[in-house]
Amino acid sequence: MRLKKKVLSLGLAFTLCFSCFSVAEAKVAWPAAPGIASDAGILMNAETGTVLFSKNMETQLYPASITKLMTVLLVLENCKLDQTVTFSREAVYNIEPGSNHIGMTVGEQITVEQALYGILLESANEVCNGVGELISGSQEAFAQLMTKRAEELGCKHTHFMNANGLHDNDHYTCAYDMALIMKECLKHEEFRKIAGTKSYQIPPTNNYEETRYLNNSHKMFPGKTFEYDGFECGKTGFTDQALNTLVTVAKRGDVELICVTLHGNQTHYPDTATLLNYGFANYKNLIIGDSDENLKGDYYINKYSELGDFINGAKSYEMTYDTGARLIFPTTGSFADLTQKLTGVNVDGTTLNAMLEYYYGEDYMGSLPLTIKKEETPLATVAGFAEEHPILFNIIRVVLIILGVLLVGYICLYIYAVRRRKKRRGRNRNHNDR
């Protein structure tokens, strides 16, 4: 009987613990995610990089022509739009027969801007070779630069072997990495302009007497097969090994989303529409400064020792933050469910800069740049000098002590001399009176 009671007690305890855990977890509830047919996909907030949906997002797969997003990014970072691209024999002929091209010839010249239209609208493989040679001198060196730049962006599952995405077993990426690359591309207004252009013309060149007419292959433009409300830009891809790959950017209101689908079999556009609809229906942007009541007082000063220690002993201080900083959040959630983390603390004299990051459970939702400026008291200034320059401070202190001793000694000698002079005068008077 006693054993039975113990078992029942233990069972009740476990039940209560599990119930508490379930209640705690219920606060961090994401909207129900849809399913997609593509083997991998991701939906990312373009502003913060927050992942709103993922399916095999770190699985290595072949990218095909969405590779060209990295090529274009490097062109924008390393070239001027009015520079000239001259096409070598290697650039023109080092592509697979039947693959996308715009018929560039050996020795032909176009501007970098025209080349970008050729790459993003018609997915021209030989144009990718040409800009790669312009930047790095050879296609091989440019592929190495592509991989290096991807690593700098935080890509961990990406390796490039060429500038155009034609198949190579060692040329791979993942959905998350491609979303990071697109996020970086969006920082360039020229990218937005060119990738969001439906059609374009390249006038006659030194080697070609006719106008080249370019049409964007993405089918979510207004009037195209998969027209999507809010579509901004994107890039398509296909090889027999990669199947359909697609990167798409869409914006409604102040919410801008990046969607990537990999290894789809004619499902890439429906999958993309499904994910974008999910994102716009279930998430909203919040201005952090208007939503976080704790910013109005000393809550974070008291919560984080780095901030409290910085202003300790200060005569006064002022904390400011980016009033335009936003985070993405489920429409059904409460701001109170978010937790914060202080990162990137940097102190420069009387100024402290830091980043206040916001999390929904374990997922990053956005961040707020903070700045604290303080006015130090004289005591705090001396203490800070002593801490930063201890040897010099001790030398100055010894010198001041010696000067103090000498000053006191001088004063004592002066007083002694004055008193002695007075005594002599007194004696002289007494002697004269006699």
CORWO-V682577 format. One record per pair of residues at least 24 apart in sequence whose ideal C-beta (glycine too) atoms are under 10 Angstrom apart, sorted by the first residue. I is the first residue (numbers start at 1). GAP is how many residues later the second one is. D is the distance in Angstrom with one decimal. If there is no record, write none. Layout:
I	GAP	D
I	GAP	D
//
This chain:
25	336	8.1
27	306	8.7
27	307	8.1
27	309	8.8
27	310	5.1
27	333	9.4
27	334	8.5
28	302	9.6
28	305	8.4
28	309	6.3
28	310	9.4
28	311	9.4
28	331	9.3
28	332	5.9
28	333	3.7
28	334	8.4
28	335	8.4
29	301	7.7
29	303	7.6
29	304	7.6
29	308	8.8
29	331	9.5
29	332	9.1
30	252	8.5
30	253	9.8
30	300	6.4
30	302	9.5
30	303	8.8
30	330	8.0
30	331	8.3
30	333	8.2
31	247	7.4
31	248	9.4
31	250	8.0
31	251	3.8
31	252	7.7
31	299	5.5
31	300	7.8
31	301	6.8
31	302	9.0
32	246	8.9
32	250	8.5
33	242	9.0
33	245	6.9
33	249	9.1
34	237	9.1
34	240	5.2
34	241	7.0
34	243	8.1
34	244	5.1
34	248	9.9
35	236	9.1
35	239	8.1
36	223	9.8
36	225	6.7
36	228	8.1
36	231	7.3
36	232	9.3
36	234	8.3
36	235	4.0
36	236	8.6
36	238	6.1
36	239	6.6
36	242	9.8
37	224	8.9
37	226	10.0
37	227	6.5
37	228	7.4
37	229	9.0
37	230	3.9
37	231	8.9
37	233	7.6
37	234	6.0
37	237	9.2
38	137	8.9
38	205	8.5
38	206	7.5
38	207	8.7
38	208	8.4
38	222	9.3
38	223	4.1
38	224	6.3
38	225	6.1
38	226	3.5
38	227	8.1
38	229	5.5
38	230	6.1
38	232	9.3
38	233	4.8
38	234	8.7
38	237	9.6
39	136	9.5
39	204	8.3
39	222	8.7
39	223	6.4
39	224	3.9
39	225	7.2
39	226	8.9
39	228	9.6
40	134	7.0
40	135	4.6
40	136	9.1
40	138	9.7
40	205	9.4
40	220	8.0
40	221	7.2
40	222	4.2
40	223	6.1
40	224	8.9
41	134	5.7
41	138	9.7
41	205	9.3
41	218	7.3
41	219	6.3
41	220	4.5
41	221	6.9
41	222	9.4
41	223	8.3
41	226	10.0
41	227	9.1
41	230	6.2
41	231	8.3
41	233	9.3
41	234	6.4
42	132	8.7
42	133	4.2
42	134	5.7
42	135	9.5
42	136	8.0
42	137	5.1
42	138	9.8
42	205	9.8
42	216	7.8
42	217	7.2
42	218	5.0
42	219	8.3
42	220	9.0
42	233	8.2
43	132	9.6
43	136	8.4
43	214	6.0
43	215	7.4
43	216	5.3
43	217	8.3
43	218	9.8
43	229	9.2
43	231	9.6
43	232	4.5
43	233	7.3
43	235	6.9
43	236	5.2
43	240	9.2
44	131	9.2
44	132	8.0
44	134	9.8
44	135	4.4
44	136	8.2
44	138	8.3
44	139	6.9
44	205	9.9
44	212	9.8
44	213	7.0
44	214	4.5
44	215	7.8
44	216	7.8
44	235	9.1
44	284	9.6
45	134	9.8
45	138	9.1
45	210	7.5
45	211	7.4
45	212	6.4
45	213	7.7
45	234	8.0
45	238	7.5
45	240	8.2
45	281	9.4
45	282	8.6
45	283	4.3
45	284	9.9
45	319	9.9
45	320	8.4
45	321	8.1
46	133	8.9
46	136	7.9
46	137	5.9
46	140	5.8
46	141	9.9
46	186	9.3
46	203	6.5
46	204	9.3
46	205	7.9
46	209	8.7
46	210	4.0
46	211	6.2
46	212	5.1
46	282	9.6
47	136	8.8
47	139	9.2
47	207	8.6
47	208	8.4
47	209	6.3
47	210	9.6
47	211	10.0
47	238	7.4
47	278	9.5
47	279	6.4
47	280	8.6
47	281	7.3
47	319	7.7
48	135	9.4
48	237	9.0
48	277	9.3
48	278	7.5
48	279	6.1
48	280	5.9
48	309	9.9
48	310	9.3
48	316	7.3
48	317	6.7
48	318	4.4
48	319	7.3
49	105	8.9
49	127	9.8
49	130	8.0
49	131	7.3
49	134	6.1
49	209	9.0
49	279	9.7
49	315	7.4
49	316	10.0
49	317	9.0
49	318	9.8
50	233	8.7
50	277	7.5
50	278	5.1
50	279	9.0
50	308	9.7
50	310	8.7
50	313	6.9
50	314	6.0
50	315	5.4
50	316	6.8
51	124	9.8
51	125	7.4
51	128	8.0
51	312	7.1
51	313	8.4
52	205	7.5
52	206	9.8
52	207	9.7
52	223	8.3
52	226	7.7
52	227	5.4
52	230	7.9
52	231	6.0
52	276	7.1
52	278	8.9
52	311	9.1
52	313	9.9
53	204	9.7
53	206	8.5
53	221	9.5
53	222	5.7
53	225	6.5
53	226	7.3
53	229	9.6
54	121	7.4
54	122	7.4
54	125	9.6
54	206	9.9
55	120	7.7
55	206	8.9
55	207	9.4
55	216	9.4
55	220	9.4
56	118	8.0
56	119	7.1
56	120	9.7
56	206	8.1
56	207	8.9
57	100	9.4
57	117	6.4
57	118	4.4
57	119	4.3
57	120	8.8
57	121	9.5
57	122	8.0
57	203	8.2
57	205	9.1
58	98	7.5
58	99	5.7
58	116	5.0
58	117	7.7
58	118	5.6
58	119	8.2
59	98	7.8
59	113	9.7
59	115	5.8
59	116	7.6
59	117	9.4
59	203	8.0
59	204	8.8
60	96	10.0
60	97	5.1
60	98	8.3
60	99	8.6
60	112	4.7
60	113	7.2
60	114	5.7
60	117	9.3
60	202	9.7
61	96	9.1
61	111	6.4
61	112	7.0
61	113	6.6
61	114	7.9
61	117	9.7
61	180	9.2
61	181	6.9
61	182	9.0
61	184	7.9
61	201	4.6
61	202	5.2
62	103	8.1
62	105	6.5
62	106	8.6
62	107	8.7
62	109	6.8
62	110	5.9
62	111	7.9
62	175	8.8
62	177	6.5
62	178	9.6
62	179	5.1
62	180	3.7
62	181	8.3
62	183	7.7
62	200	8.1
62	201	7.7
63	95	8.3
63	97	8.7
63	102	5.6
63	104	9.9
63	108	7.4
63	109	7.1
63	110	4.6
63	111	9.0
63	112	9.7
63	114	9.0
63	115	6.6
63	118	9.7
63	172	9.7
63	174	6.1
63	176	9.0
63	179	6.3
63	182	5.6
63	184	9.1
63	197	9.5
63	199	7.3
63	200	9.9
64	59	9.2
64	100	9.2
64	101	4.8
64	102	8.2
64	103	7.7
64	107	9.3
64	109	9.9
64	171	9.8
64	172	8.4
64	173	3.3
64	174	5.4
64	175	4.5
64	176	9.5
64	177	8.1
64	178	3.8
64	179	8.1
64	180	8.2
64	181	4.9
64	182	9.7
64	198	9.1
64	199	9.8
65	34	9.2
65	35	7.2
65	54	9.1
65	58	4.7
65	59	9.8
65	60	8.1
65	63	9.0
65	99	6.8
65	100	4.5
65	101	8.5
65	152	8.8
65	170	6.8
65	171	6.4
65	172	3.7
65	173	7.0
65	174	8.0
65	177	8.6
65	180	7.4
65	181	10.0
65	182	10.0
66	57	9.5
66	99	6.7
66	107	8.0
66	112	6.0
66	115	8.6
66	116	8.6
66	168	8.8
66	169	4.9
66	170	7.3
66	171	4.2
66	172	9.7
66	176	8.8
66	179	4.9
66	180	7.2
66	181	5.0
66	194	7.8
66	195	9.9
66	196	8.5
67	56	9.9
67	61	8.2
67	76	9.7
67	79	8.0
67	91	9.5
67	93	6.6
67	94	9.3
67	95	7.5
67	96	7.3
67	97	6.4
67	98	3.2
67	99	8.6
67	104	7.3
67	105	9.9
67	106	7.6
67	111	9.0
67	114	9.3
67	168	8.9
67	170	7.2
67	175	9.5
67	178	9.0
68	32	9.9
68	48	9.8
68	51	5.2
68	52	7.0
68	55	6.5
68	56	8.9
68	57	8.8
68	59	9.2
68	60	6.0
68	63	10.0
68	95	7.5
68	96	6.4
68	97	6.3
68	167	6.2
68	168	9.7
68	169	8.1
68	179	9.9
69	50	9.4
69	51	8.6
69	96	9.5
69	104	9.9
69	109	7.1
69	112	5.2
69	113	5.9
69	115	8.9
69	116	5.7
69	122	8.8
69	126	8.6
69	165	9.3
69	166	5.5
69	168	9.5
69	178	6.4
70	73	9.8
70	75	9.4
70	76	5.0
70	77	8.9
70	79	6.8
70	80	6.4
70	83	9.1
70	85	9.1
70	88	8.3
70	90	6.7
70	93	8.2
70	95	9.4
70	103	8.8
70	107	9.5
70	108	8.8
70	111	5.4
70	112	9.7
70	114	9.1
70	115	8.6
71	44	9.9
71	45	9.4
71	48	6.5
71	49	9.6
71	56	9.1
71	57	5.1
71	58	9.6
71	60	6.7
71	61	6.8
71	64	9.3
71	71	8.0
71	72	9.7
71	74	10.0
71	75	6.9
71	89	8.8
71	91	9.2
71	92	4.6
71	93	7.2
71	94	8.7
72	43	9.3
72	44	6.0
72	47	5.9
72	48	6.2
72	56	8.9
72	59	8.5
72	91	9.7
72	109	9.6
72	113	6.6
72	116	8.7
72	118	9.4
72	119	6.4
72	122	8.0
72	123	7.8
72	163	8.5
73	73	8.8
73	76	7.1
73	77	9.4
73	80	8.9
73	108	6.5
73	109	9.0
73	111	6.0
73	112	5.2
73	114	9.2
73	115	7.6
73	118	7.6
74	57	8.2
74	58	8.3
74	61	6.2
74	62	8.7
74	68	7.6
74	71	6.4
74	72	6.5
74	74	9.9
74	75	6.1
74	89	8.6
75	37	6.3
75	38	9.6
75	40	7.3
75	41	6.3
75	44	8.1
75	53	9.4
75	56	5.1
75	57	8.9
75	59	8.2
75	60	7.0
75	88	9.6
75	113	9.8
75	115	9.6
75	116	9.5
76	36	9.0
76	40	7.8
76	108	9.7
76	109	7.7
76	111	9.1
76	112	4.8
76	113	9.7
76	114	6.1
76	115	6.1
76	118	9.4
77	58	9.2
77	72	8.0
77	107	9.1
77	110	9.9
77	111	8.2
78	34	9.6
78	53	9.2
78	56	8.6
78	57	5.1
78	58	8.9
78	67	8.8
78	71	9.9
79	32	9.8
79	33	4.8
79	34	9.4
79	36	8.9
79	37	9.2
79	52	7.4
79	55	6.8
79	56	6.7
80	31	9.2
80	32	6.6
80	33	9.1
81	30	6.6
81	31	5.2
81	32	4.0
81	33	9.0
81	34	9.4
81	35	7.7
81	109	6.8
81	113	9.6
82	29	5.8
82	30	7.1
82	31	7.1
83	28	6.8
83	29	4.6
83	30	8.8
83	32	9.2
83	48	9.5
83	51	7.3
84	25	5.2
84	26	7.5
84	27	6.3
84	28	7.7
84	30	9.9
84	31	9.6
84	50	8.5
84	122	9.9
85	24	6.7
85	25	5.7
85	26	7.2
85	27	6.1
85	28	9.9
85	29	8.1
85	30	5.0
85	31	9.9
85	33	9.6
85	42	7.7
85	45	4.9
85	46	5.9
85	48	8.4
85	49	5.4
85	50	9.9
86	24	8.9
86	44	7.6
86	47	8.8
86	48	7.9
86	120	9.4
87	28	9.6
87	39	6.9
87	40	8.2
87	42	8.0
87	43	4.8
87	44	9.9
87	46	8.5
87	47	9.7
87	118	10.0
87	120	8.7
88	38	9.9
88	41	8.1
88	42	7.4
88	45	6.1
88	46	9.9
88	50	9.7
88	51	9.7
90	36	9.8
90	39	7.1
90	40	9.5
90	43	7.4
90	48	8.2
90	49	7.1
91	34	9.5
91	35	5.7
91	36	8.3
91	37	8.6
91	38	3.8
91	39	4.4
91	40	8.9
91	41	7.9
91	42	5.7
91	43	9.3
91	48	7.5
91	72	9.6
92	33	10.0
92	34	5.2
92	35	9.8
92	37	7.6
92	38	8.0
93	33	7.9
93	36	9.1
94	31	8.7
94	32	7.8
94	35	5.8
94	45	6.7
94	68	8.5
94	70	9.4
94	72	9.1
95	29	9.0
95	30	4.2
95	31	5.4
95	32	9.9
95	33	8.8
95	34	7.1
95	67	9.4
95	69	7.1
95	71	6.7
96	29	7.7
96	68	9.4
96	70	5.6
96	71	8.2
96	143	9.1
99	24	8.8
99	25	9.4
99	26	5.2
99	27	9.0
99	65	8.0
99	66	9.6
99	67	6.3
99	68	9.9
99	140	8.8
100	24	5.9
100	25	5.6
100	26	9.0
100	27	9.5
100	28	9.7
100	64	8.3
100	65	9.8
100	66	9.5
100	117	8.4
100	138	9.6
101	24	5.6
101	25	5.0
101	26	7.7
101	27	9.9
101	28	9.9
101	63	9.6
102	24	7.6
102	25	6.6
102	100	7.5
102	106	9.7
102	110	5.6
102	111	9.6
102	112	7.0
103	104	10.0
103	105	7.4
103	107	9.6
103	109	7.4
104	25	9.1
104	26	6.9
104	98	9.9
104	101	8.7
104	103	8.3
104	104	8.2
104	108	9.3
105	100	8.7
105	101	9.5
105	102	4.7
105	103	6.7
106	101	8.1
107	98	10.0
107	99	7.6
107	100	6.1
108	97	5.5
108	98	6.4
108	99	3.9
108	100	6.3
109	96	6.1
109	97	5.4
109	98	7.7
110	92	6.3
110	93	9.4
110	95	5.9
110	96	9.1
110	97	9.8
110	98	9.3
110	102	9.0
111	91	9.1
111	94	9.8
112	78	10.0
113	77	7.9
113	80	9.9
113	81	7.8
113	87	9.9
113	89	9.8
114	86	8.3
114	87	9.4
114	88	5.0
114	89	8.6
114	91	8.7
114	98	8.7
114	100	9.2
115	87	9.1
116	74	7.5
116	75	8.1
116	77	9.6
116	78	5.1
116	79	8.8
116	81	9.9
116	84	9.7
117	76	10.0
117	77	5.8
117	78	9.5
117	80	6.9
117	82	9.5
117	83	4.5
117	84	8.9
117	85	7.0
117	95	9.4
117	97	5.8
117	99	9.3
118	76	10.0
118	82	8.5
118	84	7.0
118	94	7.9
118	96	6.5
119	44	9.0
119	45	8.4
119	75	8.7
119	76	9.6
119	95	10.0
119	116	9.1
120	65	9.9
120	71	8.1
120	74	5.3
120	75	4.9
120	76	9.2
120	77	7.8
120	80	9.2
120	94	9.1
120	96	7.4
120	97	9.3
120	98	9.2
120	113	8.1
120	114	9.3
120	115	6.7
121	73	7.9
121	74	8.4
121	76	6.6
121	77	8.3
121	78	7.4
121	79	5.9
121	92	9.9
121	93	4.3
121	94	6.3
121	95	4.5
121	96	7.1
121	97	8.9
121	114	9.9
122	78	9.0
122	80	9.8
122	90	8.6
122	91	9.4
122	92	5.0
122	93	7.1
122	94	8.2
122	95	7.1
123	41	8.0
123	42	8.4
123	93	9.5
123	94	6.2
123	112	7.8
123	113	7.0
123	114	7.8
123	115	9.3
124	40	8.3
124	88	9.6
124	90	8.5
125	37	8.7
125	38	8.4
125	39	4.1
125	40	8.1
125	41	6.3
126	38	8.2
127	36	9.1
127	37	8.4
128	34	7.7
128	35	4.0
128	36	4.0
128	37	8.2
128	38	9.2
129	33	8.0
129	34	6.1
129	35	6.9
129	37	10.0
130	33	9.0
131	32	7.2
132	30	8.1
132	31	4.1
132	32	8.6
133	30	9.1
135	28	9.3
136	27	9.3
139	24	6.4
139	25	9.2
143	25	9.3
143	27	9.9
143	28	8.3
146	25	9.9
146	35	9.7
147	24	9.8
149	32	8.7
149	35	8.7
150	27	6.5
150	28	9.6
150	30	8.0
150	31	6.7
150	34	9.7
151	26	9.8
152	32	9.4
153	24	8.0
153	27	5.0
153	28	6.4
153	30	8.2
153	31	5.6
154	26	5.7
154	27	9.9
154	29	9.8
154	30	9.7
155	24	9.8
155	25	5.8
155	26	7.0
156	24	9.7
165	70	9.7
165	72	6.0
165	73	9.4
165	74	7.4
165	77	7.8
165	80	8.5
166	73	7.1
167	72	4.8
167	73	7.4
167	74	5.1
167	75	7.1
168	73	9.5
169	72	8.5
171	68	9.9
171	70	9.7
171	71	9.4
172	70	9.3
173	69	9.8
173	72	9.0
173	87	9.4
173	89	8.1
174	86	8.9
174	88	7.5
175	70	9.3
175	72	9.3
175	84	9.3
175	85	4.5
175	86	7.4
175	87	5.4
175	88	9.5
176	84	8.0
177	83	8.9
178	57	9.2
178	59	9.7
178	67	8.1
178	68	9.7
178	69	5.8
178	80	8.8
178	82	4.7
178	83	9.7
178	84	7.6
179	68	7.6
179	78	9.9
179	79	5.0
179	80	8.1
179	81	5.1
180	78	9.1
180	80	9.7
181	54	10.0
181	66	8.3
181	77	9.7
181	79	9.4
182	51	9.0
182	52	8.3
182	53	8.0
182	65	5.3
182	66	8.8
182	67	6.7
182	76	5.1
182	77	9.3
182	78	7.3
183	66	9.3
183	73	9.9
183	75	6.2
185	48	8.8
185	50	9.1
185	62	9.2
185	64	8.9
185	73	9.6
186	46	8.7
186	47	8.4
186	63	6.6
186	70	7.8
186	72	7.8
191	42	7.7
192	40	6.9
192	41	6.2
192	57	8.3
193	40	8.8
194	39	8.3
195	37	8.1
195	38	3.6
195	39	6.9
195	40	7.0
195	52	9.6
195	54	8.1
196	25	8.6
196	35	8.4
196	36	5.5
196	37	4.1
196	38	8.8
196	53	8.5
197	24	9.5
197	36	8.5
198	24	8.1
198	25	8.3
198	26	8.4
218	28	8.0
218	29	9.2
218	30	7.3
218	51	9.3
219	27	9.3
219	49	9.5
219	50	6.0
219	53	9.9
220	26	9.0
220	28	6.3
220	29	9.8
220	30	7.7
220	49	6.9
220	52	7.3
220	53	7.9
220	56	9.1
224	45	9.7
225	44	7.5
226	42	9.3
226	43	4.1
226	44	7.7
226	46	7.9
226	47	6.7
227	46	9.8
228	41	8.6
228	44	7.9
228	45	6.0
228	48	6.7
228	49	9.0
229	44	9.9
229	47	9.3
229	48	9.7
229	51	9.1
230	25	9.0
230	26	8.9
230	27	8.6
230	46	7.5
230	50	7.3
231	41	9.6
231	42	9.8
231	45	8.7
232	24	7.5
232	25	9.6
232	26	9.9
234	24	9.1
234	25	8.3
234	26	9.5
234	38	8.4
235	25	9.9
236	32	8.0
236	33	9.5
237	25	8.9
237	31	9.1
238	26	9.6
238	28	9.9
238	30	9.0
243	24	9.3
243	25	8.5
244	24	4.1
244	25	8.5
244	27	9.2
246	25	8.1
246	26	5.8
247	25	9.0
248	24	5.0
248	25	9.0
248	27	8.9
248	28	7.2
249	27	9.5
250	25	9.8
250	26	5.1
250	27	9.8
250	29	8.5
250	30	7.9
251	25	9.9
251	29	9.2
252	24	8.8
252	27	9.1
252	28	5.1
252	29	9.9
253	27	8.3
253	31	8.4
253	32	7.8
254	30	8.6
254	31	4.9
254	32	9.9
254	33	9.3
254	72	7.4
254	74	10.0
255	24	7.2
255	25	6.3
255	28	6.5
255	29	6.8
255	30	5.4
255	71	9.5
255	73	7.0
256	29	8.9
256	72	9.7
257	26	8.4
257	71	9.0
279	49	8.8
281	50	7.9
282	47	9.9
282	48	6.1
282	49	5.8
282	50	7.7
282	51	9.8
283	45	5.2
283	46	6.6
283	47	6.0
283	48	6.5
283	49	9.9
283	50	9.3
283	82	9.7
284	42	9.7
284	43	9.8
284	44	7.3
284	45	6.1
284	46	8.0
284	47	5.2
284	48	10.0
284	49	9.4
285	41	4.7
285	42	7.2
285	43	5.8
285	44	7.7
285	81	8.6
286	39	9.8
286	40	6.2
286	41	5.7
286	42	7.8
286	43	5.4
286	47	9.8
286	49	6.9
286	52	9.6
286	72	9.4
286	79	8.9
286	80	8.1
287	35	9.8
287	36	7.5
287	37	7.1
287	38	7.3
287	39	5.5
287	40	8.7
287	81	9.9
288	33	7.7
288	34	8.0
288	35	8.8
288	36	9.1
288	37	5.0
288	38	6.4
288	39	5.9
288	47	9.1
288	50	9.6
288	68	8.1
288	70	7.1
288	77	9.6
288	78	6.7
288	79	8.3
288	80	4.7
288	81	10.0
289	31	10.0
289	32	6.1
289	33	7.6
289	34	4.9
289	35	8.1
289	36	7.0
289	37	9.3
289	79	7.4
290	33	8.5
290	36	9.6
290	45	9.9
291	35	9.3
291	36	8.3
291	38	8.6
291	44	4.8
291	45	9.8
291	47	8.9
291	67	9.5
292	29	9.1
292	35	9.6
292	43	7.0
292	44	9.9
292	46	8.4
292	48	8.4
292	64	8.5
292	66	8.2
292	76	7.6
293	42	8.7
293	43	9.3
294	46	8.3
294	62	9.7
295	24	8.0
295	25	9.9
295	26	6.5
295	61	8.6
295	73	8.0
295	75	8.8
299	41	9.7
300	40	7.6
300	42	7.6
300	54	9.4
300	56	7.0
300	68	10.0
300	70	7.7
300	72	9.7
301	71	8.2
303	37	8.0
303	39	8.2
304	36	8.9
304	37	9.4
304	38	4.7
304	41	8.4
304	50	8.3
304	52	8.9
304	66	9.8
305	37	9.5
306	36	6.5
306	39	4.9
306	41	8.6
306	46	7.8
306	48	7.2
306	66	10.0
307	35	7.4
307	38	8.2
307	45	7.1
307	47	7.5
307	49	10.0
307	63	8.2
307	65	6.5
309	38	9.7
309	43	9.9
310	35	8.5
310	37	6.4
310	40	9.2
310	41	9.5
310	42	4.9
310	44	9.4
310	62	6.4
310	64	7.0
311	41	8.4
311	61	6.7
311	62	9.8
311	63	5.4
311	64	10.0
311	65	9.7
311	69	9.8
312	62	9.5
312	68	8.3
313	61	9.1
313	63	7.5
313	64	6.3
313	66	6.9
313	67	4.3
313	68	9.7
313	70	7.2
313	71	9.1
314	36	8.2
314	58	9.3
314	59	9.6
314	60	3.9
314	61	6.3
314	62	5.7
314	63	6.9
314	66	6.3
315	59	7.7
315	60	4.6
315	61	6.3
315	62	4.7
315	63	8.9
315	64	9.7
315	65	7.6
315	66	9.8
316	57	9.4
316	58	7.0
316	59	4.8
316	60	9.3
316	61	9.4
317	33	8.9
317	35	9.1
317	55	5.8
317	56	6.6
317	57	4.0
317	58	7.1
317	59	9.6
318	53	8.6
318	54	7.1
318	55	5.4
318	56	7.9
318	57	8.8
319	33	9.0
319	51	6.5
319	52	7.2
319	53	4.8
319	54	8.3
319	55	9.7
320	49	9.3
320	50	7.6
320	51	5.1
320	52	7.9
320	53	7.8
321	33	9.9
321	35	7.7
321	47	5.4
321	48	6.4
321	49	5.1
321	50	7.1
321	51	9.7
322	33	9.9
322	45	9.2
322	46	6.2
322	47	4.6
322	48	8.4
322	49	8.8
323	45	9.6
325	30	9.7
325	31	9.1
325	33	9.8
325	41	7.0
325	42	7.0
325	43	4.7
325	44	6.5
325	45	9.8
326	39	9.7
326	40	6.1
326	41	9.8
326	42	9.2
327	30	9.3
327	31	5.3
327	32	9.8
327	33	8.9
327	37	8.9
327	38	4.4
327	39	2.5
327	40	7.6
327	41	8.2
328	30	10.0
328	32	9.4
328	36	10.0
328	37	6.0
328	38	6.5
329	29	8.7
329	31	7.0
329	36	6.1
329	37	8.2
330	30	7.5
330	35	9.4
333	27	6.9
333	32	9.6
335	25	9.9
337	24	8.4
338	27	6.7
338	28	9.2
339	26	9.9
340	27	9.6
340	28	8.8
341	26	9.1
342	28	8.2
343	24	7.9
344	25	8.7
344	26	9.4
345	25	9.2
347	25	9.3
349	24	9.5
349	25	9.4
349	27	9.4
349	35	8.9
350	24	5.2
350	25	7.1
350	26	6.3
350	30	9.7
350	31	9.4
350	34	9.1
//
